[in-house]
Amino acid sequence: MRSVVLTVGLLMLLAVSSVAAGQANVLIVDQTQGLMESMQVEVLARVLLASQLFTIQAVTQIPESPHPRGPFQFVIIIPPGESWVWVCTPGLPVVLPEEQQSALAVLKGSIEKVFAGERKPVDPADDLYPLFWSAAFLRIGILEGVN
């Protein structure tokens, strides 16, 4: 586990130069139920915070109304007992601004490293489920629209 954290930390340091100075606001929806998965979510949050590229808020249920600390550039949904993590974005990754595309790459790389292949990050370009959640989050004001 220590080597995973160190590897992810190095990934974050390398990514600092590729992401704009502003921090991306991220909401993590942690629906995990097991101790190991919960610890991995904690490690993910700490790695993202340590990178200084992200600000993090976390909830245990999918929000149905705007979050007081939102809107967010990304919403990460970690469902219980699945082999994926849904990464919701305000648009398809190819239409996001370059800074957001870089931040998305860092998010997805961090998820892959922290979960050590047990879970795969999936965004709206990969699957309809995160696409539908992204549209719902945009509609209710949880995700910030693309300028």
DSSP file (Angstrom, degrees, kcal/mol; ACC not computed):
  #  RESIDUE AA STRUCTURE BP1 BP2  ACC     N-H-->O    O-->H-N    N-H-->O    O-->H-N    TCO  KAPPA ALPHA  PHI   PSI    X-CA   Y-CA   Z-CA
    1    1 A M     >        0   0    0      0, 0.0     4,-2.1     0, 0.0     5,-0.2   0.000 360.0 360.0 360.0 -37.0    0.0    0.0    0.0
    2    2 A R  H  >  +     0   0    0      1,-0.2     4,-2.4     2,-0.2     5,-0.2   0.903 360.0  51.4 -63.3 -40.3    2.9    2.4    0.8
    3    3 A S  H  > S+     0   0    0      1,-0.2     4,-2.5     2,-0.2    -1,-0.2   0.856 107.7  53.4 -66.1 -33.0    4.3    1.9   -2.7
    4    4 A V  H  > S+     0   0    0      2,-0.2     4,-2.6     1,-0.2     5,-0.2   0.930 109.9  47.5 -64.5 -44.8    0.9    2.7   -4.2
    5    5 A V  H  X S+     0   0    0     -4,-2.1     4,-2.4     1,-0.2    -2,-0.2   0.910 113.2  48.2 -63.9 -42.3    0.7    6.0   -2.3
    6    6 A L  H  X S+     0   0    0     -4,-2.4     4,-2.3     2,-0.2    -1,-0.2   0.910 111.8  49.7 -64.9 -41.7    4.3    6.9   -3.3
    7    7 A T  H  X S+     0   0    0     -4,-2.5     4,-2.2     2,-0.2    -2,-0.2   0.928 112.6  46.4 -62.7 -45.3    3.6    6.1   -6.9
    8    8 A V  H  X S+     0   0    0     -4,-2.6     4,-2.3     1,-0.2    -1,-0.2   0.890 110.1  54.9 -64.9 -38.2    0.5    8.2   -6.9
    9    9 A G  H  X S+     0   0    0     -4,-2.4     4,-2.1    -5,-0.2    -1,-0.2   0.911 108.5  47.9 -60.5 -42.8    2.3   11.0   -5.1
   10   10 A L  H  X S+     0   0    0     -4,-2.3     4,-2.2     1,-0.2    -1,-0.2   0.894 109.1  54.1 -64.8 -39.3    4.9   11.1   -7.9
   11   11 A L  H  X S+     0   0    0     -4,-2.2     4,-1.7     1,-0.2    -2,-0.2   0.907 108.6  49.6 -59.0 -41.9    2.2   11.1  -10.5
   12   12 A M  H  X S+     0   0    0     -4,-2.3     4,-1.1     1,-0.2    -2,-0.2   0.910 108.7  51.6 -65.1 -42.3    0.7   14.1   -8.8
   13   13 A L  H  < S+     0   0    0     -4,-2.1     4,-0.5     1,-0.2     3,-0.3   0.890 111.0  48.1 -62.9 -38.6    4.0   16.0   -8.7
   14   14 A L  H  < S+     0   0    0     -4,-2.2     3,-0.5     1,-0.2     4,-0.3   0.829 110.1  52.8 -69.5 -30.9    4.6   15.4  -12.4
   15   15 A A  H >X S+     0   0    0     -4,-1.7     3,-1.1     1,-0.2     4,-0.9   0.684  86.6  83.3 -79.2 -17.0    1.0   16.5  -13.2
   16   16 A V  G >< S+     0   0    0     -4,-1.1     3,-0.7    -3,-0.3    -1,-0.2   0.886  90.7  49.8 -55.5 -40.7    1.4   19.8  -11.4
   17   17 A S  G 34 S+     0   0    0     -3,-0.5    -1,-0.3    -4,-0.5    -2,-0.2   0.744 108.8  53.1 -72.1 -20.9    3.1   21.4  -14.3
   18   18 A S  G <4 S+     0   0    0     -3,-1.1     2,-0.4    -4,-0.3    -1,-0.2   0.581  99.3  70.0 -92.3  -8.3    0.4   20.3  -16.8
   19   19 A V  S << S-     0   0    0     -4,-0.9    80,-0.1    -3,-0.7    81,-0.1  -0.870  89.4-104.9-112.0 143.4   -2.6   21.7  -14.9
   20   20 A A        -     0   0    0     -2,-0.4    -1,-0.1     1,-0.1    -2,-0.1  -0.078  36.8-101.6 -60.4 163.9   -3.4   25.3  -14.5
   21   21 A A  S    S+     0   0    0     -4,-0.1    -1,-0.1     2,-0.1    -2,-0.0   0.778  96.8  90.6 -61.4 -28.9   -2.8   27.1  -11.2
   22   22 A G  S    S-     0   0    0      1,-0.1     2,-0.3    32,-0.0     0, 0.0  -0.323  79.0-121.2 -69.2 151.4   -6.5   27.0  -10.3
   23   23 A Q        -     0   0    0     31,-0.1     2,-0.4    -4,-0.0    31,-0.3  -0.731  17.4-127.1 -94.2 142.7   -7.8   24.0   -8.3
   24   24 A A  E     -a   54   0A   0     29,-2.8    31,-2.4    -2,-0.3     2,-0.5  -0.751  21.2-131.6 -87.1 132.4  -10.6   21.8   -9.6
   25   25 A N  E     -a   55   0A   0     -2,-0.4    48,-2.4    29,-0.2    49,-1.5  -0.754  29.7-171.2 -86.9 123.1  -13.5   21.4   -7.2
   26   26 A V  E     -ab  56  74A   0     29,-2.8    31,-2.1    -2,-0.5     2,-0.5  -0.946  17.0-156.6-123.6 135.6  -14.4   17.6   -6.8
   27   27 A L  E     -ab  57  75A   0     47,-2.2    49,-3.1    -2,-0.4     2,-0.6  -0.958  11.3-158.0-108.4 124.1  -17.3   15.9   -5.1
   28   28 A I  E     -ab  58  76A   0     29,-2.9    31,-2.5    -2,-0.5     2,-0.8  -0.907   3.1-160.3-102.4 123.3  -16.7   12.3   -4.0
   29   29 A V  E     -ab  59  77A   0     47,-3.7    49,-2.9    -2,-0.6     2,-0.9  -0.879  13.0-165.1-102.0 100.0  -19.8   10.2   -3.5
   30   30 A D  E     + b   0  78A   0     29,-2.7    47,-0.1    -2,-0.8    -2,-0.0  -0.766  25.4 157.9 -94.5 101.5  -18.5    7.4   -1.4
   31   31 A Q        +     0   0    0     47,-2.1    -1,-0.1    -2,-0.9    29,-0.1   0.215  30.6 131.3-104.9  13.2  -21.0    4.5   -1.4
   32   32 A T        -     0   0    0     46,-0.1    -2,-0.0     1,-0.1    46,-0.0  -0.240  36.3-171.2 -65.4 156.2  -18.5    1.9   -0.4
   33   33 A Q        +     0   0    0     46,-0.1     2,-0.2     0, 0.0    -1,-0.1   0.573  55.4  83.6-123.6 -19.4  -19.3   -0.5    2.4
   34   34 A G  S  > S-     0   0    0      1,-0.1     4,-2.2     0, 0.0     5,-0.2  -0.569  76.1-125.4 -91.0 154.5  -16.1   -2.4    3.1
   35   35 A L  H  > S+     0   0    0     -2,-0.2     4,-2.3     2,-0.2     5,-0.2   0.916 109.0  49.6 -62.2 -46.2  -13.3   -1.3    5.3
   36   36 A M  H  > S+     0   0    0      1,-0.2     4,-2.1     2,-0.2    -1,-0.2   0.923 112.5  46.8 -63.3 -44.5  -10.6   -1.8    2.6
   37   37 A E  H  > S+     0   0    0      1,-0.2     4,-2.2     2,-0.2    -1,-0.2   0.905 111.3  52.0 -64.3 -40.1  -12.6    0.1    0.0
   38   38 A S  H  X S+     0   0    0     -4,-2.2     4,-2.0     1,-0.2    -1,-0.2   0.892 109.3  50.1 -62.2 -39.1  -13.3    2.9    2.4
   39   39 A M  H  X S+     0   0    0     -4,-2.3     4,-2.4     2,-0.2    -1,-0.2   0.882 108.6  52.5 -66.4 -37.4   -9.6    3.2    3.2
   40   40 A Q  H  X S+     0   0    0     -4,-2.1     4,-2.6     2,-0.2    -2,-0.2   0.889 107.8  51.1 -65.6 -38.3   -8.8    3.4   -0.5
   41   41 A V  H  X S+     0   0    0     -4,-2.2     4,-2.6     2,-0.2    -1,-0.2   0.911 109.6  50.8 -63.6 -40.9  -11.3    6.2   -0.9
   42   42 A E  H  X S+     0   0    0     -4,-2.0     4,-2.4     2,-0.2    -2,-0.2   0.915 110.6  48.5 -61.5 -43.4   -9.6    8.0    2.0
   43   43 A V  H  X S+     0   0    0     -4,-2.4     4,-2.6     2,-0.2     5,-0.2   0.914 110.3  52.2 -63.3 -42.4   -6.2    7.5    0.3
   44   44 A L  H  X S+     0   0    0     -4,-2.6     4,-2.5     1,-0.2    -2,-0.2   0.939 110.8  47.1 -58.4 -47.9   -7.6    8.8   -3.0
   45   45 A A  H  X S+     0   0    0     -4,-2.6     4,-2.4     1,-0.2    -1,-0.2   0.916 113.1  48.6 -61.7 -43.5   -8.9   12.0   -1.3
   46   46 A R  H  X S+     0   0    0     -4,-2.4     4,-2.7     2,-0.2    -1,-0.2   0.893 111.2  49.8 -65.4 -39.8   -5.6   12.5    0.5
   47   47 A V  H  X S+     0   0    0     -4,-2.6     4,-1.5     2,-0.2    -1,-0.2   0.925 112.0  48.0 -64.4 -44.1   -3.6   12.1   -2.7
   48   48 A L  H  <>S+     0   0    0     -4,-2.5     6,-0.8    -5,-0.2     5,-0.8   0.911 114.4  46.1 -64.0 -41.4   -5.8   14.5   -4.6
   49   49 A L  H ><5S+     0   0    0     -4,-2.4     3,-1.4     1,-0.2    -2,-0.2   0.912 109.4  54.5 -65.5 -42.3   -5.5   17.1   -1.8
   50   50 A A  H 3<5S+     0   0    0     -4,-2.7    -1,-0.2     1,-0.3    -2,-0.2   0.789  99.2  62.6 -63.8 -27.1   -1.8   16.6   -1.4
   51   51 A S  T 3<5S-     0   0    0     -4,-1.5    -1,-0.3    -5,-0.2    -2,-0.2   0.725  97.0-141.6 -69.3 -19.6   -1.4   17.4   -5.2
   52   52 A Q  T < 5S+     0   0    0     -3,-1.4    -3,-0.1    -4,-0.5    -2,-0.1   0.666  78.6 102.6  62.5  18.4   -2.8   20.9   -4.5
   53   53 A L  S   <S+     0   0    0     -5,-0.8   -29,-2.8   -30,-0.1     2,-0.3   0.559  78.3  43.0 -98.2 -13.8   -4.6   20.5   -7.8
   54   54 A F  E     -a   24   0A   0     -6,-0.8     2,-0.4   -31,-0.3   -29,-0.2  -0.946  59.5-149.5-136.1 149.5   -8.0   19.7   -6.3
   55   55 A T  E     -a   25   0A   0    -31,-2.4   -29,-2.8    -2,-0.3     2,-0.4  -0.940  30.4-149.2-110.1 145.2  -10.3   20.7   -3.5
   56   56 A I  E     +a   26   0A   0     -2,-0.4     2,-0.3   -31,-0.2   -29,-0.2  -0.932  23.3 175.0-124.9 136.9  -12.5   17.8   -2.2
   57   57 A Q  E     -a   27   0A   0    -31,-2.1   -29,-2.9    -2,-0.4     2,-0.4  -0.956  18.6-159.5-126.3 150.6  -15.9   17.5   -0.7
   58   58 A A  E     +a   28   0A   0     -2,-0.3     2,-0.3   -31,-0.2   -29,-0.2  -0.989  15.0 171.5-137.7 143.9  -17.4   14.1    0.1
   59   59 A V  E     -a   29   0A   0    -31,-2.5   -29,-2.7    -2,-0.4     3,-0.0  -0.910  30.1-138.6-138.5 165.7  -20.8   12.7    0.7
   60   60 A T  S    S+     0   0    0     -2,-0.3     2,-0.3   -31,-0.2   -31,-0.1   0.556  85.7  49.8-104.7 -10.6  -22.2    9.2    1.1
   61   61 A Q  S    S-     0   0    0    -30,-0.0   -31,-0.1     0, 0.0    -1,-0.1  -0.940  94.8 -97.5-127.1 150.6  -25.3    9.5   -1.0
   62   62 A I        -     0   0    0     -2,-0.3    -2,-0.0   -33,-0.1    15,-0.0  -0.504  50.3-117.9 -65.0 124.5  -25.9   10.9   -4.5
   63   63 A P        -     0   0    0      0, 0.0    -1,-0.1     0, 0.0    79,-0.1  -0.324  24.2-168.0 -69.6 147.2  -27.0   14.5   -4.0
   64   64 A E  S    S+     0   0    0      2,-0.1    -2,-0.0     1,-0.1     3,-0.0   0.390  73.9  31.3-112.0  -1.8  -30.4   15.5   -5.2
   65   65 A S  S    S-     0   0    0     76,-0.0    76,-0.1    77,-0.0    75,-0.1  -0.939 104.5 -63.6-147.4 166.5  -29.9   19.3   -4.8
   66   66 A P        -     0   0    0      0, 0.0    76,-0.1     0, 0.0    -2,-0.1  -0.203  50.8-123.4 -55.9 143.1  -27.0   21.7   -5.1
   67   67 A H    >   -     0   0    0     74,-0.2     3,-1.9     1,-0.1     0, 0.0  -0.672  15.9-125.2 -85.3 140.7  -24.2   21.2   -2.6
   68   68 A P  T 3  S+     0   0    0      0, 0.0    -1,-0.1     0, 0.0     0, 0.0   0.749 112.4  45.3 -60.9 -22.1  -23.4   24.3   -0.4
   69   69 A R  T 3  S+     0   0    0    -44,-0.0    -2,-0.0     0, 0.0     0, 0.0   0.306 110.7 119.5-101.6   8.5  -19.7   24.1   -1.5
   70   70 A G    <   +     0   0    0     -3,-1.9     2,-0.2     2,-0.1    72,-0.1  -0.172  20.2 100.9 -91.8-172.6  -20.5   23.5   -5.2
   71   71 A P        -     0   0    0      0, 0.0     2,-0.3     0, 0.0    72,-0.2   0.562  61.5-157.1 -76.5 167.9  -20.7   23.6   -8.1
   72   72 A F  B     -e  143   0B   0     70,-3.2    72,-3.1    -2,-0.2   -46,-0.2  -0.768  26.8-144.8-114.6 154.3  -18.1   21.1   -8.9
   73   73 A Q  S    S+     0   0    0    -48,-2.4     2,-0.3    -2,-0.3   -47,-0.2   0.751  91.8  18.9 -83.5 -27.8  -15.9   20.5  -12.0
   74   74 A F  E     -b   26   0A   0    -49,-1.5   -47,-2.2    15,-0.1     2,-0.4  -0.994  59.9-160.2-142.2 146.6  -16.0   16.7  -11.4
   75   75 A V  E     -bC  27  88A   0     13,-1.8    13,-3.6    -2,-0.3     2,-0.6  -0.994  12.1-160.0-125.5 124.3  -18.2   14.3   -9.4
   76   76 A I  E     -bC  28  87A   0    -49,-3.1   -47,-3.7    -2,-0.4     2,-0.6  -0.915   4.1-164.1-105.7 121.5  -16.7   10.9   -8.6
   77   77 A I  E     -bC  29  86A   0      9,-3.0     9,-2.1    -2,-0.6   -47,-0.2  -0.928   4.3-170.3-108.0 122.0  -19.2    8.2   -7.7
   78   78 A I  E     -b   30   0A   0    -49,-2.9   -47,-2.1    -2,-0.6   -46,-0.1  -0.851  14.7-159.8-112.1  93.8  -17.8    5.1   -6.0
   79   79 A P    >   -     0   0    0      0, 0.0     3,-0.8     0, 0.0     2,-0.2  -0.325  27.4 -93.6 -74.2 156.4  -20.6    2.5   -6.0
   80   80 A P  T 3  S-     0   0    0      0, 0.0   -48,-0.1     0, 0.0   -50,-0.0  -0.467  97.2  -5.1 -71.2 137.0  -20.5   -0.4   -3.5
   81   81 A G  T 3  S+     0   0    0     -2,-0.2     2,-0.2     1,-0.2   -49,-0.0   0.721  98.6 124.8  60.5  29.6  -19.0   -3.7   -4.7
   82   82 A E    <   -     0   0    0     -3,-0.8    -1,-0.2     2,-0.2    -4,-0.0  -0.640  64.7-127.8-112.9 173.0  -18.4   -2.8   -8.3
   83   83 A S  S    S+     0   0    0     -2,-0.2    37,-1.9    36,-0.1     2,-0.3   0.127  84.7  58.1-107.5  20.2  -15.3   -2.9  -10.5
   84   84 A W  E     - d   0 120A   0     35,-0.3     2,-0.4    -5,-0.1    -2,-0.2  -0.925  62.6-143.8-141.5 167.0  -15.5    0.7  -11.7
   85   85 A V  E     - d   0 121A   0     35,-2.3    37,-3.1    -2,-0.3     2,-0.5  -0.996  24.3-134.7-130.2 125.3  -15.7    4.3  -10.5
   86   86 A W  E     -Cd  77 122A   0     -9,-2.1    -9,-3.0    -2,-0.4     2,-0.7  -0.710  14.6-163.3 -84.9 126.7  -17.9    6.8  -12.4
   87   87 A V  E     -C   76   0A   0     35,-3.1     2,-0.4    -2,-0.5   -11,-0.2  -0.925  10.4-157.4-110.7 106.5  -16.2   10.1  -13.1
   88   88 A C  E     -C   75   0A   0    -13,-3.6   -13,-1.8    -2,-0.7    43,-0.1  -0.688  13.0-177.9 -89.8 135.3  -18.9   12.6  -14.0
   89   89 A T        -     0   0    0     -2,-0.4   -15,-0.1    41,-0.2    49,-0.1  -0.863  39.8-112.2-128.3 160.6  -17.9   15.7  -16.0
   90   90 A P  S    S-     0   0    0      0, 0.0    56,-0.4     0, 0.0     2,-0.3   0.440  97.8  -6.4 -75.7   3.0  -19.8   18.7  -17.3
   91   91 A G  S    S-     0   0    0     54,-0.1     5,-0.1     5,-0.0    -2,-0.1  -0.959 101.8 -54.2-174.5 173.6  -19.4   17.5  -20.9
   92   92 A L    >>  -     0   0    0     -2,-0.3     3,-2.1     1,-0.1     4,-0.6  -0.399  58.5-114.1 -60.4 143.5  -17.7   14.9  -23.0
   93   93 A P  G >4 S+     0   0    0      0, 0.0     3,-0.9     0, 0.0    -1,-0.1   0.807 113.3  61.0 -52.8 -33.3  -13.9   14.9  -22.2
   94   94 A V  G 34 S+     0   0    0      1,-0.2     7,-0.1     7,-0.0    -2,-0.1   0.725 105.8  46.8 -70.3 -19.1  -13.0   16.0  -25.7
   95   95 A V  G <4 S+     0   0    0     -3,-2.1    -1,-0.2     2,-0.1     3,-0.1   0.480  89.5 105.3 -99.3  -2.8  -15.0   19.3  -25.3
   96   96 A L  S << S-     0   0    0     -3,-0.9     5,-0.1    -4,-0.6    50,-0.0  -0.422  84.9 -93.1 -72.8 150.9  -13.7   20.2  -21.9
   97   97 A P     >  -     0   0    0      0, 0.0     4,-2.3     0, 0.0     3,-0.5  -0.249  40.8-106.3 -57.6 154.8  -11.1   23.0  -21.6
   98   98 A E  H  > S+     0   0    0      1,-0.2     4,-2.3     2,-0.2     5,-0.2   0.855 120.0  54.6 -54.8 -40.1   -7.5   21.8  -21.8
   99   99 A E  H  > S+     0   0    0      1,-0.2     4,-2.3     2,-0.2    -1,-0.2   0.899 110.0  46.8 -62.4 -40.1   -7.0   22.4  -18.0
  100  100 A Q  H  > S+     0   0    0     -3,-0.5     4,-2.5     2,-0.2    -2,-0.2   0.859 109.4  53.8 -71.7 -34.6  -10.0   20.3  -17.2
  101  101 A Q  H  X S+     0   0    0     -4,-2.3     4,-2.0     2,-0.2    -2,-0.2   0.906 110.3  47.6 -63.4 -40.6   -8.9   17.5  -19.5
  102  102 A S  H  X S+     0   0    0     -4,-2.3     4,-2.0     2,-0.2    -2,-0.2   0.919 112.0  49.2 -65.5 -43.3   -5.5   17.5  -17.7
  103  103 A A  H  X S+     0   0    0     -4,-2.3     4,-2.6     1,-0.2    -2,-0.2   0.890 109.4  52.9 -63.0 -38.7   -7.2   17.4  -14.4
  104  104 A L  H  X S+     0   0    0     -4,-2.5     4,-2.9     2,-0.2     5,-0.2   0.901 107.3  51.7 -62.3 -41.2   -9.4   14.5  -15.6
  105  105 A A  H  X S+     0   0    0     -4,-2.0     4,-2.4     2,-0.2    -1,-0.2   0.901 110.9  47.9 -62.4 -40.5   -6.4   12.6  -16.7
  106  106 A V  H  X S+     0   0    0     -4,-2.0     4,-2.5     2,-0.2    -2,-0.2   0.921 112.1  49.9 -66.0 -43.4   -4.8   13.1  -13.2
  107  107 A L  H  X S+     0   0    0     -4,-2.6     4,-2.5     2,-0.2    -2,-0.2   0.950 113.4  44.9 -58.5 -50.0   -8.1   12.0  -11.5
  108  108 A K  H  X S+     0   0    0     -4,-2.9     4,-2.3     1,-0.2    -1,-0.2   0.898 113.8  49.6 -64.6 -40.3   -8.4    8.8  -13.6
  109  109 A G  H  X S+     0   0    0     -4,-2.4     4,-2.2    -5,-0.2    -1,-0.2   0.894 111.1  49.9 -64.3 -39.1   -4.7    8.0  -13.1
  110  110 A S  H  X S+     0   0    0     -4,-2.5     4,-3.0     2,-0.2     5,-0.3   0.909 109.9  50.5 -65.1 -42.7   -5.0    8.5   -9.4
  111  111 A I  H  X S+     0   0    0     -4,-2.5     4,-2.3     1,-0.2     8,-0.2   0.929 111.0  49.1 -61.1 -45.6   -8.1    6.2   -9.2
  112  112 A E  H  <>S+     0   0    0     -4,-2.3     5,-1.3     1,-0.2     4,-0.4   0.917 115.6  43.3 -60.6 -44.1   -6.3    3.5  -11.2
  113  113 A K  H ><5S+     0   0    0     -4,-2.2     3,-0.7     2,-0.2    -2,-0.2   0.932 114.9  47.1 -69.2 -46.5   -3.3    3.6   -8.9
  114  114 A V  H 3<5S+     0   0    0     -4,-3.0    -2,-0.2     1,-0.3    -1,-0.2   0.906 117.3  42.2 -65.4 -41.7   -5.1    3.9   -5.6
  115  115 A F  T ><5S-     0   0    0     -4,-2.3     3,-2.8    -5,-0.3    -1,-0.3   0.454 100.8-140.1 -86.7   1.1   -7.5    1.0   -6.4
  116  116 A A  T < 5 -     0   0    0     -3,-0.7    -3,-0.2    -4,-0.4    -4,-0.1   0.826  69.3 -48.0  46.9  45.2   -4.6   -1.0   -7.9
  117  117 A G  T 3 <S+     0   0    0     -5,-1.3    -1,-0.3     2,-0.4    -4,-0.1   0.383 116.5 108.7  82.3  -5.6   -6.6   -2.3  -10.8
  118  118 A E  S <  S+     0   0    0     -3,-2.8     2,-0.4    -6,-0.2    -2,-0.1   0.796  86.7  28.6 -73.0 -27.7   -9.6   -3.4   -8.7
  119  119 A R  S    S-     0   0    0     -8,-0.2    -2,-0.4    -7,-0.2   -35,-0.3  -0.984  73.0-148.0-133.8 145.1  -11.7   -0.5  -10.1
  120  120 A K  E     -d   84   0A   0    -37,-1.9   -35,-2.3    -2,-0.4     2,-0.3  -0.938  21.5-122.8-113.2 132.0  -11.5    1.2  -13.4
  121  121 A P  E     -d   85   0A   0      0, 0.0     2,-0.4     0, 0.0   -35,-0.2  -0.571  29.7-169.6 -73.1 134.1  -12.4    4.9  -13.8
  122  122 A V  E     -d   86   0A   0    -37,-3.1   -35,-3.1    -2,-0.3   -38,-0.0  -0.991   3.6-174.1-128.5 125.6  -15.2    5.4  -16.3
  123  123 A D    >>  -     0   0    0     -2,-0.4     3,-2.2   -37,-0.2     4,-1.5  -0.553  46.8 -84.1-111.2 178.9  -16.2    8.8  -17.7
  124  124 A P  T 34 S+     0   0    0      0, 0.0     7,-0.2     0, 0.0   -32,-0.1   0.727 126.8  58.1 -58.6 -22.4  -19.1    9.9  -20.0
  125  125 A A  T 34 S+     0   0    0      1,-0.2     3,-0.1     5,-0.1   -33,-0.1   0.700 111.2  43.1 -76.7 -18.3  -17.1    9.0  -23.1
  126  126 A D  T <4 S+     0   0    0     -3,-2.2     2,-0.3     1,-0.2    -1,-0.2   0.765 122.7  10.9 -97.1 -30.1  -16.7    5.4  -21.9
  127  127 A D     X  -     0   0    0     -4,-1.5     4,-0.9     1,-0.1    -1,-0.2  -0.990  59.1-127.4-153.9 151.9  -20.2    4.6  -20.6
  128  128 A L  H  > S+     0   0    0     -2,-0.3     4,-2.9     2,-0.2     5,-0.2   0.813 100.3  68.8 -73.0 -30.5  -23.8    5.9  -20.6
  129  129 A Y  H  > S+     0   0    0      1,-0.2     4,-2.3     2,-0.2     5,-0.2   0.948 104.3  39.7 -59.4 -52.7  -24.2    5.7  -16.8
  130  130 A P  H  > S+     0   0    0      0, 0.0     4,-2.4     0, 0.0    -1,-0.2   0.818 113.8  57.9 -66.2 -26.0  -21.8    8.5  -16.0
  131  131 A L  H  X S+     0   0    0     -4,-0.9     4,-2.2    -8,-0.2    -2,-0.2   0.938 108.6  44.3 -64.9 -46.0  -23.1   10.4  -19.0
  132  132 A F  H  X S+     0   0    0     -4,-2.9     4,-2.3     2,-0.2    -1,-0.2   0.911 114.4  49.0 -65.3 -42.4  -26.7   10.3  -17.5
  133  133 A W  H  X S+     0   0    0     -4,-2.3     4,-2.8    -5,-0.2     5,-0.2   0.907 110.0  52.6 -63.2 -40.1  -25.4   11.2  -14.0
  134  134 A S  H  X S+     0   0    0     -4,-2.4     4,-2.3     1,-0.2    -2,-0.2   0.927 109.6  48.3 -60.5 -45.1  -23.4   14.1  -15.5
  135  135 A A  H  X S+     0   0    0     -4,-2.2     4,-2.1     1,-0.2    -1,-0.2   0.907 113.1  48.0 -62.4 -41.5  -26.5   15.4  -17.3
  136  136 A A  H  X S+     0   0    0     -4,-2.3     4,-1.9     2,-0.2    -2,-0.2   0.913 111.6  49.8 -65.2 -42.3  -28.6   15.2  -14.1
  137  137 A F  H  X>S+     0   0    0     -4,-2.8     5,-2.5     1,-0.2     6,-1.3   0.862 110.8  50.0 -66.2 -35.7  -25.8   16.9  -12.0
  138  138 A L  H ><5S+     0   0    0     -4,-2.3     3,-0.6    -5,-0.2    -1,-0.2   0.917 109.3  52.3 -64.9 -43.0  -25.7   19.7  -14.6
  139  139 A R  H 3<5S+     0   0    0     -4,-2.1    -2,-0.2     1,-0.2    -1,-0.2   0.874 114.7  40.0 -62.7 -39.7  -29.4   20.1  -14.5
  140  140 A I  H 3<5S-     0   0    0     -4,-1.9    -1,-0.2    -5,-0.1    -2,-0.2   0.449 117.5-107.2 -95.0   1.2  -29.6   20.5  -10.7
  141  141 A G  T <<5S+     0   0    0     -4,-0.7   -74,-0.2    -3,-0.6    -3,-0.2   0.686  86.6 115.7  89.2  18.1  -26.5   22.6  -10.4
  142  142 A I  S   <S+     0   0    0     -5,-2.5   -70,-3.2    -6,-0.2     2,-0.4   0.875  74.0  52.2 -83.8 -41.4  -24.0   20.1   -8.8
  143  143 A L  B    S-e   72   0B   0     -6,-1.3     2,-0.4   -72,-0.2   -70,-0.2  -0.770  87.8-126.7 -94.2 141.6  -21.7   20.2  -11.9
  144  144 A E        -     0   0    0    -72,-3.1    -6,-0.1    -2,-0.4    -2,-0.0  -0.729  30.3-116.9 -85.5 130.6  -20.5   23.5  -13.2
  145  145 A G        -     0   0    0     -2,-0.4     2,-0.4    -7,-0.1   -54,-0.1  -0.189  28.5-102.1 -65.0 158.9  -21.1   24.0  -16.9
  146  146 A V              0   0    0    -56,-0.4    -1,-0.1     1,-0.1   -50,-0.0  -0.673 360.0 360.0 -83.0 134.0  -18.3   24.4  -19.5
  147  147 A N              0   0    0     -2,-0.4    -1,-0.1     0, 0.0   -51,-0.0   0.458 360.0 360.0 -79.5 360.0  -17.7   27.9  -20.6
